[in-house]
Amino acid sequence: MSNGVNGFLGDTPIRVIIKLLILSVTVGFLMSIFGLYPQDILFAVRNFVLDLWNTGFKTLGRLGDYLLLGAVIVIPVFIVIRLLSYRR
C-alpha cells in the first residue's frame, strides 16, 4: 500500500507535505505582496460568472431578434418559391 501512496503523491508523504508547506508559504507571501487575497479571487470568479450569465442571455435575446428579423423576409420568400415550384 505504501508504494501505491508514493506513486499517487509522487514521493513519500512527509516530503510531499514539506514541499506543499514551502510552496504554500511562498505563494501566500507573493499574493500578499501583490495585494491578492482569497476572498478577492472568489469575488472575481463570482462576478465573472454573473457577467457571463447576464451577457449570455442578452446575446440570446439579440439572437432571437435577428431570427425574427430574418424570418420576416425568409419565410414569405420560401412560401412564394414553393408555390411557384408547385405549379410546375
C-alpha positions in Angstrom: 0.0 0.0 0.0 2.9 2.3 0.7 4.0 2.0 -3.0 0.5 3.0 -4.1 0.5 6.1 -1.9 4.0 7.1 -3.0 3.1 6.5 -6.6 0.0 8.7 -6.3 1.8 11.5 -4.5 5.0 11.2 -6.5 7.2 11.0 -3.3 6.9 10.0 0.3 4.0 11.6 2.2 6.3 13.6 4.6 8.4 15.0 1.7 5.2 16.0 -0.2 3.8 17.7 2.9 7.0 19.7 3.4 7.1 20.7 -0.3 3.4 21.8 -0.1 4.1 23.8 3.0 7.0 25.6 1.5 5.1 26.2 -1.7 2.1 27.5 0.2 4.1 29.9 2.3 5.9 31.2 -0.9 2.6 31.7 -2.8 1.0 33.3 0.2 3.9 35.7 0.5 3.7 36.6 -3.1 0.0 37.1 -3.0 0.3 39.3 0.0 2.9 41.4 -1.8 0.6 41.9 -4.8 -2.4 42.6 -2.6 -4.3 39.5 -3.6 -6.5 37.8 -1.0 -8.6 34.6 -1.3 -11.9 36.4 -0.9 -10.9 38.8 -3.7 -10.2 35.9 -6.0 -13.5 34.3 -5.1 -15.4 37.5 -5.7 -13.7 38.0 -9.1 -14.7 34.5 -10.1 -18.3 35.1 -8.9 -18.5 38.4 -10.8 -17.1 36.8 -13.9 -19.7 34.1 -13.9 -22.5 36.5 -13.2 -21.4 38.8 -16.0 -21.1 35.9 -18.3 -24.6 34.8 -17.3 -26.1 38.2 -17.9 -24.3 38.8 -21.2 -25.2 35.4 -22.4 -28.9 36.0 -22.0 -28.6 39.4 -23.7 -26.8 37.7 -26.6 -29.5 35.1 -26.8 -32.1 37.9 -26.8 -30.3 39.6 -29.7 -30.1 36.3 -31.5 -33.8 35.9 -31.2 -34.3 39.4 -32.6 -32.1 38.6 -35.6 -34.0 35.4 -36.1 -37.3 37.2 -36.2 -36.0 39.9 -38.5 -34.7 37.3 -40.9 -37.8 35.2 -40.7 -40.0 38.2 -41.8 -38.2 38.0 -45.2 -37.1 34.4 -45.5 -40.4 32.6 -44.7 -42.6 34.6 -47.2 -39.9 34.2 -49.9 -39.8 30.4 -49.1 -43.5 30.1 -49.4 -43.7 32.0 -52.7 -40.9 29.9 -54.1 -42.6 26.7 -53.0 -45.9 27.8 -54.5 -44.3 28.7 -57.8 -42.5 25.4 -58.0 -45.7 23.5 -57.0 -47.5 24.7 -60.2 -44.9 23.2 -62.4 
